[in-house]
């Protein structure tokens, strides 16, 4: 499911029925979710993609990062602030 589509009500309906699902966490909730796997190591999935896996209350959390997505976010940020300065 895409970010913002699944409500807690919908997920609450799915959990007791043991329906498997993958949900993109809304950006407003990312800080709370990202705290769970912080101490875990990154695992390479394929070139440019890494994940951290964390299990909590019967749910598997997957924190993923990709170099492609990071480049896209940097480009969007630079367009918004109107800068071409390389932060790295």
Backbone atoms as SQL, in Angstrom:
CREATE TABLE atoms (id INTEGER PRIMARY KEY, chain TEXT, resi INTEGER, resn TEXT, atom TEXT, x REAL, y REAL, z REAL);
INSERT INTO atoms VALUES
  (1, 'A', 1, 'UNK', 'N', 0.845, -1.175, 0.000),
  (2, 'A', 1, 'UNK', 'CA', 0.000, 0.000, 0.000),
  (3, 'A', 1, 'UNK', 'C', 0.886, 1.231, 0.000),
  (4, 'A', 2, 'UNK', 'N', 0.434, 2.252, -0.627),
  (5, 'A', 2, 'UNK', 'CA', 1.183, 3.488, -0.724),
  (6, 'A', 2, 'UNK', 'C', 1.077, 4.273, 0.579),
  (7, 'A', 3, 'UNK', 'N', 2.001, 5.195, 0.791),
  (8, 'A', 3, 'UNK', 'CA', 1.950, 6.041, 1.992),
  (9, 'A', 3, 'UNK', 'C', 0.613, 6.764, 2.070),
  (10, 'A', 4, 'UNK', 'N', 0.072, 6.818, 3.262),
  (11, 'A', 4, 'UNK', 'CA', -1.134, 7.581, 3.491),
  (12, 'A', 4, 'UNK', 'C', -2.419, 6.849, 3.170),
  (13, 'A', 5, 'UNK', 'N', -2.383, 5.783, 2.397),
  (14, 'A', 5, 'UNK', 'CA', -3.600, 5.054, 2.050),
  (15, 'A', 5, 'UNK', 'C', -4.092, 4.197, 3.212),
  (16, 'A', 6, 'UNK', 'N', -3.228, 3.402, 3.828),
  (17, 'A', 6, 'UNK', 'CA', -3.736, 2.546, 4.916),
  (18, 'A', 6, 'UNK', 'C', -3.956, 3.347, 6.193),
  (19, 'A', 7, 'UNK', 'N', -5.142, 3.274, 6.718),
  (20, 'A', 7, 'UNK', 'CA', -5.447, 3.914, 7.993),
  (21, 'A', 7, 'UNK', 'C', -5.215, 2.910, 9.110),
  (22, 'A', 8, 'UNK', 'N', -5.110, 3.380, 10.322),
  (23, 'A', 8, 'UNK', 'CA', -4.976, 2.459, 11.447),
  (24, 'A', 8, 'UNK', 'C', -6.192, 1.536, 11.514),
  (25, 'A', 9, 'UNK', 'N', -7.372, 2.039, 11.130),
  (26, 'A', 9, 'UNK', 'CA', -8.574, 1.205, 11.108),
  (27, 'A', 9, 'UNK', 'C', -8.449, 0.050, 10.130),
  (28, 'A', 10, 'UNK', 'N', -7.937, 0.347, 8.937),
  (29, 'A', 10, 'UNK', 'CA', -7.763, -0.705, 7.921),
  (30, 'A', 10, 'UNK', 'C', -6.718, -1.721, 8.367),
  (31, 'A', 11, 'UNK', 'N', -5.624, -1.234, 8.934),
  (32, 'A', 11, 'UNK', 'CA', -4.580, -2.149, 9.403),
  (33, 'A', 11, 'UNK', 'C', -5.080, -2.968, 10.591),
  (34, 'A', 12, 'UNK', 'N', -5.876, -2.350, 11.456),
  (35, 'A', 12, 'UNK', 'CA', -6.463, -3.062, 12.585),
  (36, 'A', 12, 'UNK', 'C', -7.397, -4.171, 12.127),
  (37, 'A', 13, 'UNK', 'N', -8.010, -4.006, 10.993),
  (38, 'A', 13, 'UNK', 'CA', -8.883, -5.025, 10.401),
  (39, 'A', 13, 'UNK', 'C', -8.052, -6.175, 9.827),
  (40, 'A', 14, 'UNK', 'N', -6.884, -5.857, 9.291),
  (41, 'A', 14, 'UNK', 'CA', -6.045, -6.857, 8.634),
  (42, 'A', 14, 'UNK', 'C', -5.226, -7.691, 9.625),
  (43, 'A', 15, 'UNK', 'N', -4.732, -7.068, 10.674),
  (44, 'A', 15, 'UNK', 'CA', -3.829, -7.754, 11.605),
  (45, 'A', 15, 'UNK', 'C', -4.423, -9.028, 12.209),
  (46, 'A', 16, 'UNK', 'N', -5.628, -8.993, 12.795),
  (47, 'A', 16, 'UNK', 'CA', -6.150, -10.225, 13.404),
  (48, 'A', 16, 'UNK', 'C', -6.436, -11.327, 12.385),
  (49, 'A', 17, 'UNK', 'N', -6.564, -10.974, 11.131),
  (50, 'A', 17, 'UNK', 'CA', -6.822, -11.957, 10.071),
  (51, 'A', 17, 'UNK', 'C', -5.514, -12.485, 9.481),
  (52, 'A', 18, 'UNK', 'N', -4.401, -12.015, 10.031),
  (53, 'A', 18, 'UNK', 'CA', -3.063, -12.405, 9.600),
  (54, 'A', 18, 'UNK', 'C', -2.854, -12.195, 8.104),
  (55, 'A', 19, 'UNK', 'N', -3.351, -11.074, 7.623),
  (56, 'A', 19, 'UNK', 'CA', -3.159, -10.693, 6.227),
  (57, 'A', 19, 'UNK', 'C', -1.805, -10.005, 6.116),
  (58, 'A', 20, 'UNK', 'N', -0.949, -10.511, 5.251),
  (59, 'A', 20, 'UNK', 'CA', 0.351, -9.895, 5.035),
  (60, 'A', 20, 'UNK', 'C', 0.199, -8.649, 4.176),
  (61, 'A', 21, 'UNK', 'N', 0.972, -7.625, 4.494),
  (62, 'A', 21, 'UNK', 'CA', 0.915, -6.389, 3.739),
  (63, 'A', 21, 'UNK', 'C', 2.239, -5.656, 3.897),
  (64, 'A', 22, 'UNK', 'N', 2.524, -4.776, 2.976),
  (65, 'A', 22, 'UNK', 'CA', 3.695, -3.911, 3.018),
  (66, 'A', 22, 'UNK', 'C', 3.175, -2.485, 2.886),
  (67, 'A', 23, 'UNK', 'N', 3.552, -1.654, 3.834),
  (68, 'A', 23, 'UNK', 'CA', 3.038, -0.289, 3.874),
  (69, 'A', 23, 'UNK', 'C', 4.201, 0.690, 3.881),
  (70, 'A', 24, 'UNK', 'N', 4.120, 1.711, 3.064),
  (71, 'A', 24, 'UNK', 'CA', 5.065, 2.822, 3.149),
  (72, 'A', 24, 'UNK', 'C', 4.594, 3.722, 4.278),
  (73, 'A', 25, 'UNK', 'N', 5.446, 3.939, 5.268),
  (74, 'A', 25, 'UNK', 'CA', 5.068, 4.748, 6.424),
  (75, 'A', 25, 'UNK', 'C', 4.961, 6.216, 6.031),
  (76, 'A', 26, 'UNK', 'N', 3.882, 6.893, 6.428),
  (77, 'A', 26, 'UNK', 'CA', 3.761, 8.327, 6.135),
  (78, 'A', 26, 'UNK', 'C', 4.953, 9.089, 6.715),
  (79, 'A', 27, 'UNK', 'N', 5.422, 10.099, 5.993),
  (80, 'A', 27, 'UNK', 'CA', 6.614, 10.831, 6.402),
  (81, 'A', 27, 'UNK', 'C', 6.504, 11.394, 7.814),
  (82, 'A', 28, 'UNK', 'N', 5.311, 11.759, 8.239),
  (83, 'A', 28, 'UNK', 'CA', 5.122, 12.309, 9.578),
  (84, 'A', 28, 'UNK', 'C', 5.413, 11.321, 10.692),
  (85, 'A', 29, 'UNK', 'N', 5.402, 10.032, 10.376),
  (86, 'A', 29, 'UNK', 'CA', 5.654, 8.998, 11.381),
  (87, 'A', 29, 'UNK', 'C', 7.041, 8.374, 11.258),
  (88, 'A', 30, 'UNK', 'N', 7.825, 8.808, 10.293),
  (89, 'A', 30, 'UNK', 'CA', 9.123, 8.182, 10.058),
  (90, 'A', 30, 'UNK', 'C', 10.082, 8.321, 11.231),
  (91, 'A', 31, 'UNK', 'N', 10.131, 9.462, 11.886),
  (92, 'A', 31, 'UNK', 'CA', 11.074, 9.643, 12.986),
  (93, 'A', 31, 'UNK', 'C', 10.859, 8.615, 14.081),
  (94, 'A', 32, 'UNK', 'N', 9.615, 8.342, 14.440),
  (95, 'A', 32, 'UNK', 'CA', 9.329, 7.354, 15.483),
  (96, 'A', 32, 'UNK', 'C', 9.717, 5.949, 15.023),
  (97, 'A', 33, 'UNK', 'N', 9.442, 5.626, 13.792),
  (98, 'A', 33, 'UNK', 'CA', 9.740, 4.295, 13.257),
  (99, 'A', 33, 'UNK', 'C', 11.237, 4.097, 13.102),
  (100, 'A', 34, 'UNK', 'N', 11.950, 5.130, 12.654),
  (101, 'A', 34, 'UNK', 'CA', 13.381, 5.003, 12.408),
  (102, 'A', 34, 'UNK', 'C', 14.180, 4.776, 13.684),
  (103, 'A', 35, 'UNK', 'N', 13.651, 5.130, 14.841),
  (104, 'A', 35, 'UNK', 'CA', 14.371, 4.946, 16.093),
  (105, 'A', 35, 'UNK', 'C', 14.562, 3.466, 16.429),
  (106, 'A', 36, 'UNK', 'N', 13.618, 2.634, 16.028),
  (107, 'A', 36, 'UNK', 'CA', 13.661, 1.209, 16.385),
  (108, 'A', 36, 'UNK', 'C', 14.900, 0.492, 15.860),
  (109, 'A', 37, 'UNK', 'N', 15.242, 0.614, 14.586),
  (110, 'A', 37, 'UNK', 'CA', 16.390, -0.152, 14.082),
  (111, 'A', 37, 'UNK', 'C', 17.717, 0.617, 14.060),
  (112, 'A', 38, 'UNK', 'N', 17.808, 1.785, 14.714),
  (113, 'A', 38, 'UNK', 'CA', 19.007, 2.610, 14.601),
  (114, 'A', 38, 'UNK', 'C', 20.303, 1.865, 14.915),
  (115, 'A', 39, 'UNK', 'N', 20.326, 1.037, 15.940),
  (116, 'A', 39, 'UNK', 'CA', 21.541, 0.341, 16.320),
  (117, 'A', 39, 'UNK', 'C', 21.863, -0.880, 15.478),
  (118, 'A', 40, 'UNK', 'N', 20.977, -1.235, 14.580),
  (119, 'A', 40, 'UNK', 'CA', 21.189, -2.425, 13.749),
  (120, 'A', 40, 'UNK', 'C', 22.062, -2.096, 12.543),
  (121, 'A', 41, 'UNK', 'N', 22.792, -3.096, 12.036),
  (122, 'A', 41, 'UNK', 'CA', 23.633, -2.852, 10.857),
  (123, 'A', 41, 'UNK', 'C', 22.811, -2.807, 9.572),
  (124, 'A', 42, 'UNK', 'N', 23.322, -2.077, 8.594),
  (125, 'A', 42, 'UNK', 'CA', 22.719, -2.077, 7.263),
  (126, 'A', 42, 'UNK', 'C', 23.128, -3.357, 6.556),
  (127, 'A', 43, 'UNK', 'N', 22.208, -3.943, 5.793),
  (128, 'A', 43, 'UNK', 'CA', 22.478, -5.144, 5.000),
  (129, 'A', 43, 'UNK', 'C', 22.263, -4.798, 3.529),
  (130, 'A', 44, 'UNK', 'N', 23.264, -5.077, 2.707),
  (131, 'A', 44, 'UNK', 'CA', 23.140, -4.804, 1.276),
  (132, 'A', 44, 'UNK', 'C', 22.169, -5.799, 0.645),
  (133, 'A', 45, 'UNK', 'N', 21.199, -5.275, -0.089),
  (134, 'A', 45, 'UNK', 'CA', 20.228, -6.110, -0.807),
  (135, 'A', 45, 'UNK', 'C', 20.704, -6.289, -2.242),
  (136, 'A', 46, 'UNK', 'N', 21.092, -5.204, -2.850),
  (137, 'A', 46, 'UNK', 'CA', 21.740, -5.212, -4.161),
  (138, 'A', 46, 'UNK', 'C', 22.486, -3.898, -4.291),
  (139, 'A', 47, 'UNK', 'N', 23.167, -3.703, -5.379),
  (140, 'A', 47, 'UNK', 'CA', 23.986, -2.504, -5.563),
  (141, 'A', 47, 'UNK', 'C', 23.143, -1.240, -5.392),
  (142, 'A', 48, 'UNK', 'N', 23.513, -0.408, -4.427),
  (143, 'A', 48, 'UNK', 'CA', 22.813, 0.846, -4.199),
  (144, 'A', 48, 'UNK', 'C', 21.608, 0.758, -3.273),
  (145, 'A', 49, 'UNK', 'N', 21.312, -0.426, -2.724),
  (146, 'A', 49, 'UNK', 'CA', 20.155, -0.599, -1.844),
  (147, 'A', 49, 'UNK', 'C', 20.573, -1.331, -0.586),
  (148, 'A', 50, 'UNK', 'N', 20.235, -0.746, 0.580),
  (149, 'A', 50, 'UNK', 'CA', 20.517, -1.362, 1.868),
  (150, 'A', 50, 'UNK', 'C', 19.263, -1.335, 2.733),
  (151, 'A', 51, 'UNK', 'N', 19.149, -2.293, 3.649),
  (152, 'A', 51, 'UNK', 'CA', 17.997, -2.361, 4.542),
  (153, 'A', 51, 'UNK', 'C', 18.429, -2.684, 5.963),
  (154, 'A', 52, 'UNK', 'N', 17.559, -2.309, 6.893),
  (155, 'A', 52, 'UNK', 'CA', 17.653, -2.742, 8.282),
  (156, 'A', 52, 'UNK', 'C', 16.315, -3.382, 8.601),
  (157, 'A', 53, 'UNK', 'N', 16.330, -4.529, 9.270),
  (158, 'A', 53, 'UNK', 'CA', 15.108, -5.232, 9.625),
  (159, 'A', 53, 'UNK', 'C', 14.939, -5.207, 11.134),
  (160, 'A', 54, 'UNK', 'N', 13.721, -4.941, 11.581),
  (161, 'A', 54, 'UNK', 'CA', 13.421, -4.892, 13.003),
  (162, 'A', 54, 'UNK', 'C', 12.036, -5.482, 13.220),
  (163, 'A', 55, 'UNK', 'N', 11.902, -6.330, 14.217),
  (164, 'A', 55, 'UNK', 'CA', 10.601, -6.936, 14.510),
  (165, 'A', 55, 'UNK', 'C', 10.055, -6.319, 15.794),
  (166, 'A', 56, 'UNK', 'N', 8.770, -5.966, 15.774),
  (167, 'A', 56, 'UNK', 'CA', 8.136, -5.337, 16.927),
  (168, 'A', 56, 'UNK', 'C', 6.668, -5.717, 16.958),
  (169, 'A', 57, 'UNK', 'N', 6.234, -6.293, 18.064),
  (170, 'A', 57, 'UNK', 'CA', 4.820, -6.650, 18.253),
  (171, 'A', 57, 'UNK', 'C', 4.259, -7.445, 17.073),
  (172, 'A', 58, 'UNK', 'N', 5.031, -8.420, 16.602),
  (173, 'A', 58, 'UNK', 'CA', 4.553, -9.279, 15.528),
  (174, 'A', 58, 'UNK', 'C', 4.619, -8.670, 14.143),
  (175, 'A', 59, 'UNK', 'N', 5.185, -7.470, 14.025),
  (176, 'A', 59, 'UNK', 'CA', 5.312, -6.835, 12.715),
  (177, 'A', 59, 'UNK', 'C', 6.787, -6.708, 12.363),
  (178, 'A', 60, 'UNK', 'N', 7.092, -6.893, 11.103),
  (179, 'A', 60, 'UNK', 'CA', 8.448, -6.730, 10.612),
  (180, 'A', 60, 'UNK', 'C', 8.563, -5.344, 9.996),
  (181, 'A', 61, 'UNK', 'N', 9.502, -4.562, 10.492),
  (182, 'A', 61, 'UNK', 'CA', 9.752, -3.217, 9.969),
  (183, 'A', 61, 'UNK', 'C', 10.972, -3.283, 9.073),
  (184, 'A', 62, 'UNK', 'N', 10.877, -2.687, 7.903),
  (185, 'A', 62, 'UNK', 'CA', 11.987, -2.643, 6.960),
  (186, 'A', 62, 'UNK', 'C', 12.326, -1.181, 6.722),
  (187, 'A', 63, 'UNK', 'N', 13.525, -0.799, 7.125),
  (188, 'A', 63, 'UNK', 'CA', 14.016, 0.550, 6.854),
  (189, 'A', 63, 'UNK', 'C', 14.971, 0.419, 5.675),
  (190, 'A', 64, 'UNK', 'N', 14.661, 1.076, 4.584),
  (191, 'A', 64, 'UNK', 'CA', 15.457, 0.928, 3.365),
  (192, 'A', 64, 'UNK', 'C', 16.044, 2.262, 2.946),
  (193, 'A', 65, 'UNK', 'N', 17.222, 2.185, 2.362),
  (194, 'A', 65, 'UNK', 'CA', 17.814, 3.382, 1.760),
  (195, 'A', 65, 'UNK', 'C', 18.449, 2.978, 0.445),
  (196, 'A', 66, 'UNK', 'N', 18.332, 3.867, -0.515),
  (197, 'A', 66, 'UNK', 'CA', 18.933, 3.595, -1.816),
  (198, 'A', 66, 'UNK', 'C', 19.661, 4.837, -2.294),
  (199, 'A', 67, 'UNK', 'N', 20.758, 4.622, -2.954),
  (200, 'A', 67, 'UNK', 'CA', 21.524, 5.755, -3.466),
  (201, 'A', 67, 'UNK', 'C', 20.724, 6.510, -4.523),
  (202, 'A', 68, 'UNK', 'N', 19.915, 5.801, -5.303),
  (203, 'A', 68, 'UNK', 'CA', 19.081, 6.457, -6.313),
  (204, 'A', 68, 'UNK', 'C', 18.044, 7.372, -5.689),
  (205, 'A', 69, 'UNK', 'N', 17.400, 6.902, -4.640),
  (206, 'A', 69, 'UNK', 'CA', 16.389, 7.723, -3.959),
  (207, 'A', 69, 'UNK', 'C', 17.043, 8.914, -3.266),
  (208, 'A', 70, 'UNK', 'N', 18.214, 8.693, -2.693),
  (209, 'A', 70, 'UNK', 'CA', 18.927, 9.770, -2.027),
  (210, 'A', 70, 'UNK', 'C', 19.294, 10.862, -3.029),
  (211, 'A', 71, 'UNK', 'N', 19.739, 10.483, -4.211),
  (212, 'A', 71, 'UNK', 'CA', 20.065, 11.457, -5.256),
  (213, 'A', 71, 'UNK', 'C', 18.819, 12.231, -5.688),
  (214, 'A', 72, 'UNK', 'N', 17.687, 11.537, -5.811),
  (215, 'A', 72, 'UNK', 'CA', 16.434, 12.191, -6.194),
  (216, 'A', 72, 'UNK', 'C', 16.019, 13.210, -5.135),
  (217, 'A', 73, 'UNK', 'N', 16.085, 12.827, -3.845),
  (218, 'A', 73, 'UNK', 'CA', 15.713, 13.736, -2.760),
  (219, 'A', 73, 'UNK', 'C', 16.623, 14.958, -2.728),
  (220, 'A', 74, 'UNK', 'N', 17.921, 14.754, -2.981),
  (221, 'A', 74, 'UNK', 'CA', 18.864, 15.869, -3.008),
  (222, 'A', 74, 'UNK', 'C', 18.514, 16.831, -4.134),
  (223, 'A', 75, 'UNK', 'N', 18.180, 16.303, -5.297),
  (224, 'A', 75, 'UNK', 'CA', 17.798, 17.131, -6.439),
  (225, 'A', 75, 'UNK', 'C', 16.537, 17.932, -6.130),
  (226, 'A', 76, 'UNK', 'N', 15.539, 17.292, -5.521),
  (227, 'A', 76, 'UNK', 'CA', 14.298, 17.979, -5.158),
  (228, 'A', 76, 'UNK', 'C', 14.584, 19.083, -4.146),
  (229, 'A', 77, 'UNK', 'N', 15.399, 18.787, -3.142),
  (230, 'A', 77, 'UNK', 'CA', 15.736, 19.788, -2.121),
  (231, 'A', 77, 'UNK', 'C', 16.442, 20.986, -2.745),
  (232, 'A', 78, 'UNK', 'N', 17.403, 20.713, -3.603),
  (233, 'A', 78, 'UNK', 'CA', 18.138, 21.808, -4.245),
  (234, 'A', 78, 'UNK', 'C', 17.218, 22.673, -5.095),
  (235, 'A', 79, 'UNK', 'N', 16.262, 22.052, -5.779),
  (236, 'A', 79, 'UNK', 'CA', 15.315, 22.814, -6.593),
  (237, 'A', 79, 'UNK', 'C', 14.454, 23.716, -5.720),
  (238, 'A', 80, 'UNK', 'N', 14.080, 23.223, -4.531),
  (239, 'A', 80, 'UNK', 'CA', 13.240, 24.004, -3.632),
  (240, 'A', 80, 'UNK', 'C', 13.992, 25.193, -3.036),
  (241, 'A', 81, 'UNK', 'N', 15.243, 24.984, -2.671),
  (242, 'A', 81, 'UNK', 'CA', 16.003, 26.066, -2.045),
  (243, 'A', 81, 'UNK', 'C', 16.795, 26.897, -3.054),
  (244, 'A', 82, 'UNK', 'N', 16.805, 26.445, -4.295),
  (245, 'A', 82, 'UNK', 'CA', 17.445, 27.206, -5.359),
  (246, 'A', 82, 'UNK', 'C', 18.963, 27.285, -5.234),
  (247, 'A', 83, 'UNK', 'N', 19.575, 26.179, -4.843),
  (248, 'A', 83, 'UNK', 'CA', 21.034, 26.163, -4.698),
  (249, 'A', 83, 'UNK', 'C', 21.644, 25.056, -5.534),
  (250, 'A', 84, 'UNK', 'N', 22.881, 25.288, -5.937),
  (251, 'A', 84, 'UNK', 'CA', 23.622, 24.248, -6.655),
  (252, 'A', 84, 'UNK', 'C', 24.879, 23.868, -5.889),
  (253, 'A', 85, 'UNK', 'N', 24.967, 24.271, -4.623),
  (254, 'A', 85, 'UNK', 'CA', 26.117, 23.952, -3.798),
  (255, 'A', 85, 'UNK', 'C', 26.071, 22.497, -3.377),
  (256, 'A', 86, 'UNK', 'N', 27.186, 21.790, -3.530),
  (257, 'A', 86, 'UNK', 'CA', 27.264, 20.390, -3.136),
  (258, 'A', 86, 'UNK', 'C', 27.525, 20.301, -1.641),
  (259, 'A', 87, 'UNK', 'N', 26.580, 19.702, -0.860),
  (260, 'A', 87, 'UNK', 'CA', 26.752, 19.648, 0.582),
  (261, 'A', 87, 'UNK', 'C', 27.806, 18.639, 1.032),
  (262, 'A', 88, 'UNK', 'N', 28.220, 17.736, 0.138),
  (263, 'A', 88, 'UNK', 'CA', 29.131, 16.668, 0.529),
  (264, 'A', 88, 'UNK', 'C', 30.551, 17.039, 0.330);
